[in-house]
């Protein structure tokens, strides 16, 4: 598997692991997600679903390299109420990415930048940094995001001039 994210690439040999959860306290989800990330999951997300007989439930989805399967099974079976897991083989097309700094009125913030075939196609401020700034300066989170995005766009404009 290619972990060099400075180059656009496709990761083959991935699994999408799914588990339906219909009798579990939803408050446990963030704890379980953290444990899965700590155990090496690439992505973890939960989707609301309707189970048989109209019962509400959740579908836990975990994207992971095949070699991490047994570790994910340990977490899922140990921490959730599921009685079974589905595995789907997957390939993931990953953009080239890098991190850049922008100066804002609150100091430097990091922007994650994504490239497709060498062209800038995505960029977003790092959430945790923006959250810390919003709390520290008692300003709305959306204001911090907007400022970081504006500064990045201005930086890109100046670089292309």
N, C-alpha and C positions, 0 to 999 in steps of 0.2 A: 504494500500500500504506500502511496506517495503522500508524505506529510509536509512536503515543501509547498506551502500555500502561496509562495510568490509566483508560482507558475500555475496557469489554468490546467486542470487535469480531471480525469475520471477515475474514481476509486471503484474498482470491481471488488467482489468478494465481501460485500456488505450484507447484513441481514436487517430486515425490518421485523422486529418482534412485536406481537400484539397480544394483549390479554384483556378480556372483557371483565369488568368489575361492577357487580350490581348489588353487592351486599357489604360494601366497605365504606367507612366514614370518609367523605371527601376531604376532610381536613388533613388526612394523612398524605395526600398527593404531593405537596411540595417537599415534604421530608423524603418520600420515596424517589422523587425526581432527583433531588440532591444526591442521594445514595447512588443512583444509577450513573449520574455524571461523574461522581467520584470514582466509580468502578470502571470508567472508560467509555461510557456511551458518547456517541457523537451528537445525538439529538434525542430529546425526550419530549413528548407532547401527549396531551389527553384530549379526547374528543367525546362530547356527550352523545350517548346513543340511547335508543329505546330497545330493551331486551324483550324476550318472549313474554307474553301475557301483559304487555304494556308497561313493564317495570322500567323506570329510569336507571341508567347505568353510565359507565365511562369505559372508553377503550383506551388503554395505555399503549402507546406506540414508542418503541425504542429503536433507534438506528445505531448499529454497532458493527465493527469488523467481526467477521465470522469467528476469529480466534478468541473473542471475548464472550462467546455465547454462554459458557458454563458459569462465568462470573455473574452475568445478567440473570440467568436462571436462579442462581442462589439468592440474589436480591429480590427478584419478582416473587418467587415462591415463598421466601422467608418474610417478606414485608407486606404482601398483599393477600387478598382473600381468594385469588383466582385458583381454579382447579385445572387450568390448561393454558397453553401458550401456542400461538401460531407463528410460523417463521416464513417469511417471504424473502427470496434472494433479491438483492438490489444492487444497482450501480448508481453512483452519485457523481454528477458533473459539478465540479467546484470551480468557482471563479478564482482567478489570481487575486490575491489580496495583500494589502499592506496597511500599516498604520501611519497616519500623519498627525502632526500637532498643529493646532491653530491657536492664535492668541485671542482671548476674549477679554471683556472687561473684568472677568473674575479670575483671569489667569489662563494658563495653557490647558487645552482640552484635546483629547485624542479622537480622531475620526478614523473609522474603519472604511477602507476604500476597496471597491471591487472592480476588476477589469475583465472584459470578455474580448478575446482576440486582440488584446493590447489596448482596447478602448475603455475609458472610464464609463461604467454603467450604473454603479451603486456607490453610495456613501452614506454613513450614518454616524452620529456622535456615539461614543461609548456610554451606555446607560448609567453604569455605576458612578462614573465621574460626574455626569450631569446631575444625578440624584444627590451626590455629596455637595455639589455647588449649590443646588436649589435649597437644601437644608441649611447649609452654612450661611447663606446670604438671605434666607427667607424670601426667595423669589419663586415664582411658578416654574415647575420643571419644563413646561413647554417654552417658556421664555429662554431658558438656558439652551435647549435644543435649537430653537430658531437662531439664536446668536451664533452658536457653533456652526450651524449649516451656512449661514450668511457669510461668516468669516472664511469658511472653506471655499465657498463659491468665489468670493473675492480673491482669495489666494490663487485659485485656478485661473481666474481671468487675468490676473497680473502675470502669472507664469507663461500664459500663451501670448501675451503682448510683446 
